Amino acid sequence: MVIRNRRARHDYELLETFEAGIVLKGSEVKSLREGGGSISEAFARYSDGEMFLEGMHVPEYRQASYNNHVPVRTRKLLLKKDEVRRIRKGIERQGLTMVATQLHFRNGWAKVQLALARGRKKYDKRQREAARDAQTQIDREMKRTK
């Protein structure tokens, strides 16, 4: 089961990726396994030597009754110290941001893939789309002339 952030590649230039564990409550894990959740607005921030995920939405688990969780809350990320240091340096010195690109389960553990990213301007997005369209046209013509 994988939840992807499709807008991340469009809105950002992804420079370096990291995989982090994520601290979740039981009802959150069950809700994610049912196929719920959204990371389209999720980003990571650095605070006091730790990384936290903000803006991730996990819908309430129906069977949890009064033990349910808050759908949008800050969740702690589990990273190694050297990874946290590299991310912090990129965020503070280079003005980059950490964007969640994917959430998946590996060996029963919830993992989130994060990318150190630089935001794209509107004209960059247009240029990239125009180049992709031109390449598609070239490929079609090459296939047609064979």
TIVEX-685615 format. One record per atom (N, C-alpha, C): residue in three letters; x, y, z; residue number from 1; atom name. Coordinates in Angstrom, 2 decimals. Layout:
BEGIN
R;aa;px;py;pz;i;at
R;ALA;X;Y;Z;NUM;CA
...
END
This chain:
BEGIN
R;aa;px;py;pz;i;at
R;MET;0.83;-1.18;0.00;1;N
R;MET;0.00;0.00;0.00;1;CA
R;MET;0.88;1.24;0.00;1;C
R;VAL;0.67;2.09;-0.95;2;N
R;VAL;1.49;3.28;-1.09;2;CA
R;VAL;0.61;4.50;-1.30;2;C
R;ILE;0.95;5.58;-0.59;3;N
R;ILE;0.30;6.88;-0.81;3;CA
R;ILE;1.36;7.78;-1.41;3;C
R;ARG;1.06;8.38;-2.55;4;N
R;ARG;2.03;9.22;-3.25;4;CA
R;ARG;1.59;10.69;-3.25;4;C
R;ASN;2.59;11.56;-3.29;5;N
R;ASN;2.35;12.99;-3.45;5;CA
R;ASN;2.71;13.33;-4.89;5;C
R;ARG;1.72;13.32;-5.76;6;N
R;ARG;1.97;13.52;-7.19;6;CA
R;ARG;2.38;14.96;-7.52;6;C
R;ARG;1.95;15.90;-6.72;7;N
R;ARG;2.26;17.30;-6.98;7;CA
R;ARG;3.71;17.65;-6.66;7;C
R;ALA;4.38;16.83;-5.85;8;N
R;ALA;5.73;17.14;-5.41;8;CA
R;ALA;6.69;17.30;-6.58;8;C
R;ARG;6.66;16.38;-7.54;9;N
R;ARG;7.58;16.46;-8.69;9;CA
R;ARG;7.24;17.64;-9.59;9;C
R;HIS;5.99;18.06;-9.59;10;N
R;HIS;5.59;19.20;-10.43;10;CA
R;HIS;5.98;20.53;-9.78;10;C
R;ASP;5.76;20.64;-8.48;11;N
R;ASP;5.99;21.90;-7.78;11;CA
R;ASP;7.41;22.11;-7.30;11;C
R;TYR;8.19;21.01;-7.19;12;N
R;TYR;9.53;21.10;-6.63;12;CA
R;TYR;10.54;20.37;-7.49;12;C
R;GLU;11.78;20.82;-7.40;13;N
R;GLU;12.90;20.10;-7.99;13;CA
R;GLU;13.49;19.26;-6.85;13;C
R;LEU;13.33;17.94;-6.93;14;N
R;LEU;13.76;17.05;-5.86;14;CA
R;LEU;15.25;16.79;-5.98;14;C
R;LEU;16.01;17.12;-4.93;15;N
R;LEU;17.47;17.03;-4.98;15;CA
R;LEU;18.00;15.76;-4.32;15;C
R;GLU;17.52;15.42;-3.15;16;N
R;GLU;18.02;14.26;-2.41;16;CA
R;GLU;16.87;13.65;-1.63;16;C
R;THR;16.78;12.31;-1.63;17;N
R;THR;15.68;11.65;-0.93;17;CA
R;THR;16.18;10.92;0.31;17;C
R;PHE;15.30;10.81;1.29;18;N
R;PHE;15.57;10.12;2.55;18;CA
R;PHE;14.35;9.27;2.87;18;C
R;GLU;14.58;8.17;3.57;19;N
R;GLU;13.47;7.35;4.05;19;CA
R;GLU;13.50;7.38;5.57;19;C
R;ALA;12.36;7.69;6.15;20;N
R;ALA;12.29;7.83;7.61;20;CA
R;ALA;11.14;7.01;8.16;20;C
R;GLY;11.33;6.50;9.35;21;N
R;GLY;10.23;5.89;10.07;21;CA
R;GLY;9.35;7.00;10.60;21;C
R;ILE;8.13;6.67;10.94;22;N
R;ILE;7.21;7.68;11.41;22;CA
R;ILE;6.48;7.13;12.64;22;C
R;VAL;6.37;7.96;13.67;23;N
R;VAL;5.71;7.54;14.91;23;CA
R;VAL;4.21;7.75;14.74;23;C
R;LEU;3.45;6.64;14.81;24;N
R;LEU;2.00;6.69;14.62;24;CA
R;LEU;1.30;6.01;15.79;24;C
R;LYS;0.04;6.35;15.97;25;N
R;LYS;-0.80;5.67;16.95;25;CA
R;LYS;-1.45;4.47;16.27;25;C
R;GLY;-1.97;3.55;17.05;26;N
R;GLY;-2.56;2.33;16.50;26;CA
R;GLY;-3.70;2.58;15.53;26;C
R;SER;-4.58;3.52;15.88;27;N
R;SER;-5.71;3.80;15.00;27;CA
R;SER;-5.25;4.44;13.69;27;C
R;GLU;-4.13;5.18;13.72;28;N
R;GLU;-3.59;5.77;12.50;28;CA
R;GLU;-3.07;4.69;11.56;28;C
R;VAL;-2.38;3.71;12.11;29;N
R;VAL;-1.84;2.62;11.31;29;CA
R;VAL;-2.98;1.85;10.65;29;C
R;LYS;-4.02;1.54;11.41;30;N
R;LYS;-5.17;0.81;10.87;30;CA
R;LYS;-5.86;1.61;9.77;30;C
R;SER;-5.99;2.91;9.97;31;N
R;SER;-6.61;3.76;8.97;31;CA
R;SER;-5.78;3.81;7.69;31;C
R;LEU;-4.46;3.90;7.83;32;N
R;LEU;-3.58;3.91;6.66;32;CA
R;LEU;-3.63;2.58;5.91;32;C
R;ARG;-3.70;1.49;6.64;33;N
R;ARG;-3.78;0.17;5.99;33;CA
R;ARG;-5.09;-0.01;5.23;33;C
R;GLU;-6.15;0.67;5.66;34;N
R;GLU;-7.42;0.64;4.93;34;CA
R;GLU;-7.34;1.42;3.62;34;C
R;GLY;-6.31;2.21;3.45;35;N
R;GLY;-6.15;2.97;2.21;35;CA
R;GLY;-6.44;4.45;2.35;35;C
R;GLY;-6.61;4.94;3.55;36;N
R;GLY;-6.88;6.36;3.74;36;CA
R;GLY;-5.59;7.14;3.86;36;C
R;GLY;-5.69;8.44;3.92;37;N
R;GLY;-4.54;9.28;4.16;37;CA
R;GLY;-4.14;10.13;2.97;37;C
R;SER;-3.51;11.25;3.27;38;N
R;SER;-3.05;12.16;2.24;38;CA
R;SER;-1.77;12.84;2.70;38;C
R;ILE;-0.78;12.91;1.82;39;N
R;ILE;0.47;13.61;2.13;39;CA
R;ILE;0.71;14.75;1.14;39;C
R;SER;-0.34;15.19;0.46;40;N
R;SER;-0.18;16.22;-0.57;40;CA
R;SER;0.29;17.56;0.01;40;C
R;GLU;-0.01;17.83;1.28;41;N
R;GLU;0.42;19.08;1.90;41;CA
R;GLU;1.45;18.85;3.00;41;C
R;ALA;2.02;17.66;3.05;42;N
R;ALA;2.94;17.31;4.13;42;CA
R;ALA;4.36;17.82;3.86;42;C
R;PHE;5.00;18.30;4.91;43;N
R;PHE;6.38;18.74;4.85;43;CA
R;PHE;7.03;18.47;6.20;43;C
R;ALA;8.35;18.43;6.21;44;N
R;ALA;9.07;18.15;7.45;44;CA
R;ALA;9.73;19.44;7.94;44;C
R;ARG;9.81;19.57;9.26;45;N
R;ARG;10.50;20.72;9.83;45;CA
R;ARG;11.47;20.23;10.91;45;C
R;TYR;12.50;21.02;11.14;46;N
R;TYR;13.52;20.70;12.13;46;CA
R;TYR;13.23;21.46;13.41;46;C
R;SER;13.34;20.76;14.56;47;N
R;SER;13.14;21.42;15.84;47;CA
R;SER;13.89;20.66;16.92;47;C
R;ASP;14.79;21.33;17.61;48;N
R;ASP;15.52;20.78;18.75;48;CA
R;ASP;16.21;19.44;18.44;48;C
R;GLY;16.87;19.36;17.31;49;N
R;GLY;17.62;18.16;16.97;49;CA
R;GLY;16.78;17.02;16.43;49;C
R;GLU;15.49;17.25;16.19;50;N
R;GLU;14.60;16.21;15.68;50;CA
R;GLU;13.83;16.73;14.48;50;C
R;MET;13.31;15.81;13.69;51;N
R;MET;12.49;16.16;12.54;51;CA
R;MET;11.04;15.77;12.82;51;C
R;PHE;10.12;16.63;12.37;52;N
R;PHE;8.70;16.39;12.56;52;CA
R;PHE;7.97;16.56;11.24;52;C
R;LEU;6.95;15.75;11.02;53;N
R;LEU;6.13;15.82;9.81;53;CA
R;LEU;4.87;16.62;10.11;53;C
R;GLU;4.64;17.65;9.32;54;N
R;GLU;3.47;18.52;9.49;54;CA
R;GLU;2.55;18.35;8.28;54;C
R;GLY;1.27;18.49;8.48;55;N
R;GLY;0.31;18.56;7.38;55;CA
R;GLY;-0.14;17.23;6.79;55;C
R;MET;0.26;16.11;7.37;56;N
R;MET;-0.19;14.81;6.88;56;CA
R;MET;-1.58;14.53;7.45;56;C
R;HIS;-2.51;14.14;6.57;57;N
R;HIS;-3.88;13.86;7.00;57;CA
R;HIS;-4.12;12.36;7.02;57;C
R;VAL;-4.52;11.85;8.18;58;N
R;VAL;-4.90;10.44;8.33;58;CA
R;VAL;-6.33;10.44;8.85;58;C
R;PRO;-7.29;9.95;8.05;59;N
R;PRO;-8.68;9.98;8.50;59;CA
R;PRO;-8.90;9.13;9.74;59;C
R;GLU;-9.92;9.46;10.48;60;N
R;GLU;-10.23;8.70;11.70;60;CA
R;GLU;-10.60;7.27;11.34;60;C
R;TYR;-10.22;6.35;12.20;61;N
R;TYR;-10.55;4.93;12.04;61;CA
R;TYR;-11.91;4.69;12.65;61;C
R;ARG;-12.86;4.21;11.86;62;N
R;ARG;-14.25;4.09;12.32;62;CA
R;ARG;-14.42;3.20;13.54;62;C
R;GLN;-13.67;2.11;13.62;63;N
R;GLN;-13.85;1.16;14.72;63;CA
R;GLN;-13.13;1.57;16.00;63;C
R;ALA;-12.41;2.69;15.99;64;N
R;ALA;-11.61;3.08;17.16;64;CA
R;ALA;-12.45;3.73;18.26;64;C
R;SER;-13.64;4.14;17.98;65;N
R;SER;-14.56;4.80;18.91;65;CA
R;SER;-13.89;5.95;19.67;65;C
R;TYR;-13.84;5.92;20.99;66;N
R;TYR;-13.30;7.05;21.76;66;CA
R;TYR;-11.77;7.08;21.76;66;C
R;ASN;-11.09;6.04;21.30;67;N
R;ASN;-9.62;6.00;21.26;67;CA
R;ASN;-9.06;6.56;19.95;67;C
R;ASN;-9.87;7.28;19.20;68;N
R;ASN;-9.44;7.77;17.90;68;CA
R;ASN;-8.38;8.86;18.00;68;C
R;HIS;-7.73;9.12;16.89;69;N
R;HIS;-6.66;10.11;16.81;69;CA
R;HIS;-7.14;11.39;16.15;69;C
R;VAL;-6.34;12.43;16.24;70;N
R;VAL;-6.61;13.69;15.56;70;CA
R;VAL;-6.14;13.53;14.11;70;C
R;PRO;-6.97;13.82;13.09;71;N
R;PRO;-6.60;13.57;11.70;71;CA
R;PRO;-5.33;14.29;11.23;71;C
R;VAL;-5.18;15.56;11.57;72;N
R;VAL;-3.98;16.30;11.16;72;CA
R;VAL;-3.25;16.74;12.43;72;C
R;ARG;-2.07;16.17;12.64;73;N
R;ARG;-1.28;16.52;13.81;73;CA
R;ARG;0.20;16.39;13.44;73;C
R;THR;1.06;16.89;14.31;74;N
R;THR;2.50;16.78;14.11;74;CA
R;THR;2.94;15.38;14.50;74;C
R;ARG;3.72;14.75;13.61;75;N
R;ARG;4.21;13.39;13.86;75;CA
R;ARG;5.73;13.38;13.82;75;C
R;LYS;6.34;12.67;14.75;76;N
R;LYS;7.80;12.61;14.83;76;CA
R;LYS;8.35;11.67;13.76;76;C
R;LEU;9.47;12.07;13.14;77;N
R;LEU;10.15;11.24;12.15;77;CA
R;LEU;11.37;10.60;12.79;77;C
R;LEU;11.65;9.38;12.40;78;N
R;LEU;12.78;8.64;12.94;78;CA
R;LEU;13.89;8.58;11.89;78;C
R;LEU;14.93;9.38;12.13;79;N
R;LEU;16.07;9.48;11.21;79;CA
R;LEU;17.36;9.34;12.00;79;C
R;LYS;18.44;9.00;11.30;80;N
R;LYS;19.75;8.95;11.95;80;CA
R;LYS;20.27;10.37;12.13;80;C
R;LYS;21.18;10.54;13.09;81;N
R;LYS;21.69;11.88;13.41;81;CA
R;LYS;22.38;12.54;12.23;81;C
R;ASP;23.16;11.78;11.46;82;N
R;ASP;23.86;12.38;10.32;82;CA
R;ASP;22.88;12.79;9.23;82;C
R;GLU;21.77;12.05;9.07;83;N
R;GLU;20.75;12.45;8.10;83;CA
R;GLU;20.07;13.74;8.56;83;C
R;VAL;19.76;13.83;9.85;84;N
R;VAL;19.14;15.05;10.38;84;CA
R;VAL;20.08;16.23;10.19;84;C
R;ARG;21.36;16.03;10.40;85;N
R;ARG;22.34;17.10;10.22;85;CA
R;ARG;22.39;17.57;8.77;85;C
R;ARG;22.40;16.62;7.81;86;N
R;ARG;22.43;16.98;6.39;86;CA
R;ARG;21.16;17.73;5.99;86;C
R;ILE;20.03;17.26;6.49;87;N
R;ILE;18.76;17.92;6.17;87;CA
R;ILE;18.74;19.33;6.75;87;C
R;ARG;19.16;19.46;7.99;88;N
R;ARG;19.17;20.77;8.64;88;CA
R;ARG;20.06;21.76;7.89;88;C
R;LYS;21.21;21.28;7.45;89;N
R;LYS;22.12;22.15;6.69;89;CA
R;LYS;21.46;22.61;5.39;89;C
R;GLY;20.77;21.70;4.70;90;N
R;GLY;20.09;22.07;3.46;90;CA
R;GLY;18.96;23.05;3.69;90;C
R;ILE;18.23;22.87;4.77;91;N
R;ILE;17.10;23.75;5.06;91;CA
R;ILE;17.58;25.14;5.47;91;C
R;GLU;18.56;25.20;6.38;92;N
R;GLU;18.97;26.49;6.92;92;CA
R;GLU;19.90;27.26;5.99;92;C
R;ARG;20.87;26.60;5.39;93;N
R;ARG;21.87;27.32;4.58;93;CA
R;ARG;21.43;27.54;3.14;93;C
R;GLN;20.79;26.54;2.56;94;N
R;GLN;20.47;26.63;1.14;94;CA
R;GLN;19.03;27.05;0.87;94;C
R;GLY;18.23;27.21;1.92;95;N
R;GLY;16.85;27.64;1.74;95;CA
R;GLY;15.97;26.59;1.09;95;C
R;LEU;16.26;25.31;1.29;96;N
R;LEU;15.47;24.24;0.70;96;CA
R;LEU;14.35;23.84;1.65;96;C
R;THR;13.48;22.97;1.20;97;N
R;THR;12.39;22.47;2.02;97;CA
R;THR;12.35;20.94;1.96;97;C
R;MET;11.76;20.33;2.96;98;N
R;MET;11.60;18.87;2.98;98;CA
R;MET;10.15;18.55;2.66;98;C
R;VAL;9.93;17.83;1.58;99;N
R;VAL;8.59;17.50;1.12;99;CA
R;VAL;8.39;15.99;1.22;99;C
R;ALA;7.24;15.57;1.71;100;N
R;ALA;6.90;14.14;1.73;100;CA
R;ALA;6.47;13.74;0.33;100;C
R;THR;7.11;12.71;-0.23;101;N
R;THR;6.78;12.26;-1.58;101;CA
R;THR;6.00;10.96;-1.61;101;C
R;GLN;6.16;10.14;-0.56;102;N
R;GLN;5.51;8.84;-0.58;102;CA
R;GLN;5.43;8.27;0.84;102;C
R;LEU;4.37;7.53;1.12;103;N
R;LEU;4.23;6.82;2.39;103;CA
R;LEU;3.93;5.36;2.06;103;C
R;HIS;4.68;4.45;2.68;104;N
R;HIS;4.49;3.02;2.40;104;CA
R;HIS;4.81;2.21;3.65;104;C
R;PHE;4.50;0.92;3.59;105;N
R;PHE;4.82;0.00;4.68;105;CA
R;PHE;5.93;-0.93;4.22;105;C
R;ARG;6.95;-1.10;5.06;106;N
R;ARG;8.02;-2.04;4.78;106;CA
R;ARG;8.19;-2.94;6.00;106;C
R;ASN;8.04;-4.23;5.81;107;N
R;ASN;8.12;-5.21;6.89;107;CA
R;ASN;7.20;-4.85;8.06;107;C
R;GLY;6.03;-4.31;7.73;108;N
R;GLY;5.06;-3.96;8.76;108;CA
R;GLY;5.23;-2.59;9.37;108;C
R;TRP;6.30;-1.88;9.06;109;N
R;TRP;6.57;-0.56;9.62;109;CA
R;TRP;6.21;0.52;8.62;109;C
R;ALA;5.58;1.59;9.09;110;N
R;ALA;5.24;2.72;8.23;110;CA
R;ALA;6.49;3.54;7.97;110;C
R;LYS;6.75;3.82;6.71;111;N
R;LYS;7.90;4.62;6.29;111;CA
R;LYS;7.40;5.76;5.41;111;C
R;VAL;8.05;6.90;5.53;112;N
R;VAL;7.73;8.03;4.68;112;CA
R;VAL;8.99;8.41;3.92;112;C
R;GLN;8.85;8.62;2.62;113;N
R;GLN;9.97;9.05;1.80;113;CA
R;GLN;9.91;10.57;1.71;113;C
R;LEU;11.00;11.21;2.09;114;N
R;LEU;11.09;12.67;2.07;114;CA
R;LEU;12.12;13.09;1.04;114;C
R;ALA;11.95;14.26;0.49;115;N
R;ALA;12.91;14.78;-0.48;115;CA
R;ALA;13.30;16.20;-0.09;115;C
R;LEU;14.60;16.45;-0.13;116;N
R;LEU;15.11;17.80;0.03;116;CA
R;LEU;14.87;18.47;-1.32;116;C
R;ALA;14.10;19.55;-1.33;117;N
R;ALA;13.61;20.09;-2.60;117;CA
R;ALA;13.73;21.60;-2.67;117;C
R;ARG;13.82;22.08;-3.91;118;N
R;ARG;13.83;23.50;-4.20;118;CA
R;ARG;12.55;23.80;-4.98;118;C
R;GLY;11.82;24.82;-4.56;119;N
R;GLY;10.56;25.17;-5.21;119;CA
R;GLY;10.77;25.67;-6.63;119;C
R;ARG;9.85;25.30;-7.51;120;N
R;ARG;9.92;25.75;-8.90;120;CA
R;ARG;9.06;26.98;-9.08;120;C
R;LYS;9.53;27.87;-9.93;121;N
R;LYS;8.74;29.04;-10.29;121;CA
R;LYS;7.74;28.64;-11.37;121;C
R;LYS;6.75;29.49;-11.60;122;N
R;LYS;5.71;29.18;-12.58;122;CA
R;LYS;6.29;29.02;-13.98;122;C
R;TYR;7.26;29.87;-14.34;123;N
R;TYR;7.84;29.77;-15.67;123;CA
R;TYR;8.69;28.51;-15.82;123;C
R;ASP;9.30;28.04;-14.74;124;N
R;ASP;10.04;26.78;-14.79;124;CA
R;ASP;9.11;25.62;-15.10;124;C
R;LYS;7.92;25.64;-14.49;125;N
R;LYS;6.95;24.58;-14.72;125;CA
R;LYS;6.49;24.59;-16.17;125;C
R;ARG;6.27;25.80;-16.71;126;N
R;ARG;5.83;25.91;-18.10;126;CA
R;ARG;6.91;25.42;-19.06;126;C
R;GLN;8.16;25.79;-18.81;127;N
R;GLN;9.26;25.36;-19.67;127;CA
R;GLN;9.40;23.84;-19.64;127;C
R;ARG;9.30;23.27;-18.47;128;N
R;ARG;9.44;21.82;-18.33;128;CA
R;ARG;8.32;21.11;-19.08;128;C
R;GLU;7.09;21.63;-18.96;129;N
R;GLU;5.96;21.01;-19.66;129;CA
R;GLU;6.10;21.15;-21.17;129;C
R;ALA;6.57;22.31;-21.65;130;N
R;ALA;6.76;22.51;-23.08;130;CA
R;ALA;7.82;21.56;-23.63;130;C
R;ALA;8.91;21.38;-22.89;131;N
R;ALA;9.97;20.47;-23.34;131;CA
R;ALA;9.46;19.03;-23.39;131;C
R;ARG;8.66;18.65;-22.41;132;N
R;ARG;8.10;17.29;-22.39;132;CA
R;ARG;7.15;17.08;-23.56;132;C
R;ASP;6.31;18.09;-23.87;133;N
R;ASP;5.40;17.99;-25.01;133;CA
R;ASP;6.16;17.89;-26.33;133;C
R;ALA;7.23;18.68;-26.45;134;N
R;ALA;8.04;18.63;-27.67;134;CA
R;ALA;8.69;17.26;-27.84;134;C
R;GLN;9.19;16.69;-26.76;135;N
R;GLN;9.81;15.36;-26.84;135;CA
R;GLN;8.78;14.30;-27.22;135;C
R;THR;7.56;14.43;-26.72;136;N
R;THR;6.50;13.50;-27.07;136;CA
R;THR;6.19;13.57;-28.55;136;C
R;GLN;6.13;14.80;-29.10;137;N
R;GLN;5.88;14.98;-30.53;137;CA
R;GLN;6.99;14.36;-31.36;137;C
R;ILE;8.24;14.55;-30.94;138;N
R;ILE;9.38;13.98;-31.65;138;CA
R;ILE;9.31;12.46;-31.64;138;C
R;ASP;9.00;11.89;-30.49;139;N
R;ASP;8.89;10.43;-30.38;139;CA
R;ASP;7.78;9.88;-31.27;139;C
R;ARG;6.65;10.58;-31.33;140;N
R;ARG;5.55;10.15;-32.20;140;CA
R;ARG;5.96;10.15;-33.66;140;C
R;GLU;6.61;11.22;-34.09;141;N
R;GLU;7.06;11.33;-35.48;141;CA
R;GLU;8.08;10.26;-35.82;141;C
R;MET;8.99;10.00;-34.90;142;N
R;MET;10.00;8.97;-35.13;142;CA
R;MET;9.35;7.60;-35.26;142;C
R;LYS;8.36;7.33;-34.44;143;N
R;LYS;7.66;6.05;-34.48;143;CA
R;LYS;6.85;5.93;-35.77;143;C
R;ARG;6.24;7.05;-36.20;144;N
R;ARG;5.41;7.04;-37.39;144;CA
R;ARG;6.23;6.84;-38.66;144;C
R;THR;7.44;7.36;-38.71;145;N
R;THR;8.27;7.27;-39.91;145;CA
R;THR;9.02;5.94;-40.04;145;C
R;LYS;8.98;5.13;-39.01;146;N
R;LYS;9.68;3.83;-39.08;146;CA
R;LYS;9.03;2.87;-40.00;146;C
END
